[in-house]
């Protein structure tokens, strides 16, 4: 083939590809939510001449074209394959694989974010638990990078500085419960951010030793399959499905969960959520502003107020048997300044602030 024919072939191929992609884009129906990435996708922005000539139209249009590109997930997977397998990169947009687990780099320690989270905790303690005989505790859940980053050659935040900063600012007003040594990487899902409920015995025991309860109930382990965690879709890296596990017994099956926002009562495990966008929401129906778990099997009248993120959804059921009532509060969904409208306090509750490093290092959502 002559050089002229080669140039013609390349030009024609480029034009055909451009026309085909353009037609696909024009006929492609907009998708509201990405199931793989678990986030809403950008939609076509409203057009106006003012937006066009001011330059405000094109940023939204660019986001729309990227999010709504035909075969987007296919191209995302192709990009991840090229980056990690052909170009030899050890991550794809911060996501990486190590020891059979998917992880996401969260680095460096965001001291401003940590300070904001501590400010919220201090505000809540002073406003709602400054009087009475409350026992107040806090604990930090390490993310998967704590266990994976070194072996994967990835940077990780300064966890020691994080916990030390919290102890320096909170230590005189509440008790720190260190659960780092109670966890290993095997206690987390391979494709998800979260820990496995069926492997939290050491964590519950550590909390119990500090908080004064030693209940060791027997559970039946139930399994749901297949489970693809949040990192599976967001990373676009190849991953195998796994099982999601939950623990149950007669006590948990007889508990009632009251949702303050909806006014409805339901069970601890919402198994219909397994077929939804985020299967991890089987635990207490996912993240909710204020939930109250009532345990009729415990008549002591003891109460626990648990300030938590999504990790708290799966450990809360394992704390229930020590209390007549466990109240879960997520200040990502309700302002900490308004809690007295929804919480009834006796002055004798146990209080536990339980947050993952993922939230502490990205705490802008805490209100």
C-alpha positions in Angstrom: 0.0 0.0 0.0 1.4 3.4 -0.9 1.8 6.2 1.6 -1.1 8.1 -0.1 -3.5 5.1 0.3 -2.4 4.8 3.9 -3.2 8.4 4.6 -6.6 8.1 2.9 -7.4 4.9 4.9 -6.4 6.6 8.2 -8.5 9.7 7.4 -11.5 7.7 6.3 -11.3 5.5 9.4 -11.1 8.6 11.6 -14.1 10.2 9.9 -16.2 7.0 10.2 -15.3 6.6 13.8 -16.1 10.2 14.5 -19.5 9.9 12.8 -20.4 6.6 14.5 -19.5 8.0 18.0 -21.4 11.2 17.3 -24.5 9.2 16.2 -24.2 7.0 19.3 -24.0 10.1 21.5 -27.0 11.7 19.9 -29.1 8.6 20.2 -27.8 7.5 23.6 -30.4 7.9 26.3 -29.1 9.7 29.4 -28.6 7.5 32.5 -29.5 9.0 35.9 -27.3 6.8 38.1 -24.2 4.7 37.5 -24.8 1.3 39.2 -21.1 0.5 39.0 -19.9 3.8 40.5 -22.9 4.2 42.8 -23.2 7.9 42.0 -25.6 10.2 40.0 -24.4 11.0 36.5 -24.3 14.5 35.1 -27.2 15.4 32.9 -27.5 17.8 29.9 -27.3 21.4 31.4 -30.1 23.9 30.7 -29.1 26.0 27.7 -29.3 29.8 27.5 -27.4 32.4 25.4 -26.2 34.0 28.6 -24.6 30.8 29.8 -23.1 30.1 26.4 -21.4 33.5 26.0 -20.4 33.8 29.6 -18.6 30.4 29.5 -20.8 28.9 32.2 -22.5 26.4 29.9 -19.5 24.4 28.8 -18.2 23.0 32.2 -21.6 21.4 32.7 -21.7 20.2 29.1 -18.3 18.7 29.4 -19.3 16.8 32.6 -22.4 15.6 30.8 -20.5 14.2 27.8 -18.0 12.4 30.0 -20.6 10.8 32.2 -23.0 9.9 29.4 -20.5 8.6 26.9 -21.7 5.4 25.2 -20.2 2.2 26.5 -18.7 4.2 29.3 -18.1 1.3 31.7 -16.5 -0.7 28.9 -14.1 2.1 28.2 -13.4 2.6 31.9 -12.4 -1.1 32.2 -10.3 -0.8 29.1 -8.5 2.2 30.5 -7.9 0.5 33.8 -6.5 -2.6 32.0 -4.1 -0.5 29.9 -2.9 1.5 32.9 -2.3 -1.4 35.2 -1.4 -4.3 32.8 0.2 -2.6 29.8 1.7 0.5 31.2 2.6 -1.1 34.5 1.0 1.4 36.8 0.1 0.1 40.3 -3.2 2.0 40.5 -6.1 3.4 38.5 -7.2 6.8 39.7 -6.1 6.0 43.2 -7.6 2.5 43.3 -5.3 -0.5 43.6 -5.1 -4.2 44.2 -3.1 -5.9 46.9 -3.2 -9.3 48.5 -6.5 -10.0 46.7 -8.1 -6.8 48.1 -9.2 -3.7 46.4 -8.1 -0.5 48.1 -8.2 3.3 47.5 -5.4 5.6 48.5 -6.5 8.2 51.1 -3.4 10.4 51.6 -2.2 12.5 53.2 -3.8 13.1 56.6 -6.1 16.1 56.1 -5.6 17.9 59.4 -8.2 20.6 58.6 -10.8 17.8 58.0 -9.8 16.0 61.2 -10.1 19.2 63.2 -13.6 19.8 61.8 -14.6 16.3 62.9 -13.2 16.8 66.4 -15.0 20.2 66.6 -18.3 18.4 65.9 -17.6 15.7 68.5 -16.7 18.3 71.1 -19.8 20.4 70.3 -22.1 17.4 70.7 -20.4 16.4 74.0 -20.6 19.9 75.5 -24.2 20.7 74.3 -25.9 17.4 75.1 -23.7 15.4 77.5 -22.1 18.1 79.6 -24.2 17.2 82.6 -25.4 13.9 84.0 -23.5 10.7 84.6 -22.9 9.8 81.0 -20.0 7.4 80.2 -18.5 8.9 77.0 -16.2 7.0 74.6 -14.8 7.4 71.2 -13.1 5.0 68.8 -11.5 5.1 65.3 -12.0 2.5 62.6 -8.9 2.2 60.3 -9.6 2.0 56.6 -8.1 -0.8 54.5 -5.0 1.2 53.6 -3.8 0.8 57.2 -3.3 -2.9 56.4 -2.6 -2.8 52.6 -0.6 0.3 51.7 2.8 -0.8 52.8 2.7 -4.2 51.0 1.2 -2.4 47.9 3.9 0.3 47.9 1.2 2.9 48.3 1.3 6.0 50.5 -1.0 6.1 53.5 -2.0 8.8 56.0 -0.3 9.2 59.4 -2.6 7.1 61.5 -0.6 7.6 64.6 -0.8 11.4 64.2 -4.6 11.1 63.6 -5.3 9.2 66.8 -2.8 11.2 68.8 -4.4 14.5 67.7 -7.8 13.1 68.8 -6.4 12.0 72.2 -4.8 15.4 72.7 -8.1 17.2 72.1 -10.6 14.8 73.4 -8.7 12.7 76.0 -9.7 14.7 79.1 -13.4 14.6 78.3 -14.0 11.1 77.1 -12.3 7.7 76.9 -10.5 6.5 73.8 -11.0 2.8 72.9 -8.2 1.6 70.6 -9.5 -1.1 68.2 -6.7 -1.0 65.6 -5.1 -4.2 67.1 -8.5 -5.9 67.1 -8.7 -5.9 63.3 -6.8 -7.4 60.4 -7.3 -7.1 56.7 -9.2 -10.3 56.7 -11.9 -8.5 58.7 -12.8 -6.4 55.6 -14.5 -7.2 52.4 -12.2 -7.6 49.4 -14.2 -5.4 47.0 -15.8 -3.0 49.5 -14.7 -0.3 52.0 -16.5 -1.9 55.0 -15.7 -4.5 57.6 -17.4 -7.9 57.8 -19.9 -8.2 60.6 -19.2 -11.9 61.1 -15.5 -11.0 62.0 -16.1 -8.3 64.6 -16.0 -10.4 67.7 -12.6 -9.0 68.7 -13.8 -5.4 68.2 -17.0 -6.0 70.2 -14.9 -7.6 73.0 -12.5 -4.6 73.0 -15.4 -2.2 73.2 -17.1 -4.2 75.9 -13.9 -4.4 78.0 -13.7 -0.6 78.0 -17.5 0.1 78.3 -18.3 -2.5 80.9 -20.3 -5.1 79.0 -19.2 -8.7 78.4 -22.1 -10.3 76.6 -21.1 -13.2 74.3 -24.2 -14.2 72.5 -24.4 -17.1 70.0 -25.3 -16.2 66.4 -26.2 -17.9 63.2 -24.2 -16.8 60.2 -26.2 -16.1 57.1 -24.7 -15.6 53.6 -25.9 -13.6 50.6 -24.2 -14.0 47.1 -23.0 -12.5 44.9 -21.8 -9.3 46.5 -19.8 -6.7 44.5 -18.5 -4.0 46.8 -18.3 -0.3 46.0 -14.6 -0.5 45.0 -15.5 -3.1 42.4 -17.3 -0.7 40.2 -15.5 2.5 41.1 -12.0 1.1 40.4 -12.9 -0.5 37.1 -10.3 -3.1 38.0 -11.2 -6.8 37.5 -12.7 -8.4 40.7 -14.5 -11.5 41.6 -17.9 -11.5 43.5 -17.8 -12.4 47.2 -20.4 -13.2 49.8 -21.9 -10.7 52.3 -22.4 -12.1 55.8 -24.8 -11.2 58.6 -25.3 -12.6 62.1 -28.7 -13.3 63.6 -30.3 -15.0 66.6 -33.7 -14.9 68.4 -32.9 -11.6 70.2 -32.0 -9.7 67.0 -35.0 -11.1 65.2 -37.3 -9.7 67.9 -35.7 -6.3 67.9 -37.5 -3.4 66.3 -35.8 -0.5 64.5 -37.6 2.8 64.5 -36.7 5.4 61.9 -37.2 8.9 63.3 -37.3 10.5 59.9 -39.9 8.3 58.3 -41.8 7.3 61.4 -41.7 3.7 60.4 -40.5 0.6 62.2 -38.7 -2.4 60.6 -36.2 -5.2 61.3 -32.5 -5.0 61.9 -31.7 -6.6 58.5 -33.5 -5.2 55.4 -32.7 -8.1 53.0 -34.6 -6.5 50.1 -31.7 -4.0 49.9 -29.3 -6.8 48.7 -30.8 -6.4 45.2 -30.5 -2.6 45.3 -27.7 -0.2 44.4 -25.7 -0.9 47.6 -26.1 -4.4 49.0 -24.3 -3.3 52.2 -27.5 -1.4 53.1 -29.0 -4.7 54.3 -27.6 -3.6 57.7 -30.2 -1.2 59.2 -31.3 -0.1 55.7 -28.1 1.8 55.2 -27.2 5.2 56.5 -30.1 7.0 58.2 -30.2 10.2 60.3 -31.5 8.7 63.5 -32.5 5.1 64.2 -33.6 3.5 67.5 -33.1 -0.2 68.1 -35.4 -1.5 70.8 -34.4 -4.8 72.4 -37.3 -6.3 74.4 -35.1 -9.1 75.7 -33.0 -6.6 77.8 -35.0 -5.1 80.6 -32.2 -3.2 82.3 -33.2 0.1 80.8 -29.6 0.8 79.8 -29.2 2.9 76.7 -26.4 3.5 74.2 -26.2 6.6 71.9 -24.0 5.7 69.0 -22.7 8.5 66.8 -21.6 6.7 63.6 -20.9 6.5 59.9 -21.9 3.6 57.6 -19.5 1.2 59.5 -21.8 1.5 62.5 -24.7 -0.1 60.7 -23.1 -3.5 60.9 -21.6 -3.4 64.4 -24.7 -1.8 66.1 -26.6 -5.1 66.1 -23.8 -6.8 67.9 -24.0 -4.2 70.7 -27.8 -4.5 71.1 -27.8 -7.4 73.7 -26.0 -5.3 76.2 -28.7 -2.6 76.1 -32.5 -2.1 76.2 -32.1 0.5 73.5 -29.4 1.6 71.0 -29.9 5.0 69.3 -27.8 5.5 66.1 -27.1 9.1 65.0 -25.5 10.0 61.7 -24.7 13.8 61.6 -24.1 13.6 57.9 -27.8 13.6 57.6 -29.0 15.7 60.6 -27.4 18.8 62.0 -25.7 18.3 65.4 -27.3 21.6 66.5 -30.8 20.2 66.2 -30.4 16.8 68.0 -32.3 17.9 71.1 -35.4 18.0 68.9 -35.1 14.3 68.3 -33.2 12.7 71.2 -34.6 12.0 74.6 -31.8 11.9 77.1 -32.0 10.5 80.7 -28.5 11.7 81.7 -27.2 8.2 82.3 -26.7 6.9 78.7 -23.5 5.4 77.4 -22.2 7.5 74.5 -19.9 6.2 71.8 -18.5 8.2 68.9 -17.4 5.6 66.3 -16.0 6.9 63.0 -13.8 5.5 60.3 -10.7 7.2 59.2 -12.3 7.6 55.8 -14.9 10.0 57.3 -12.4 11.7 59.7 -10.1 12.5 56.8 -13.0 13.7 54.6 -15.4 15.2 57.2 -17.0 18.0 55.3 -20.3 16.1 55.4 -20.4 16.2 59.2 -22.9 18.8 60.2 
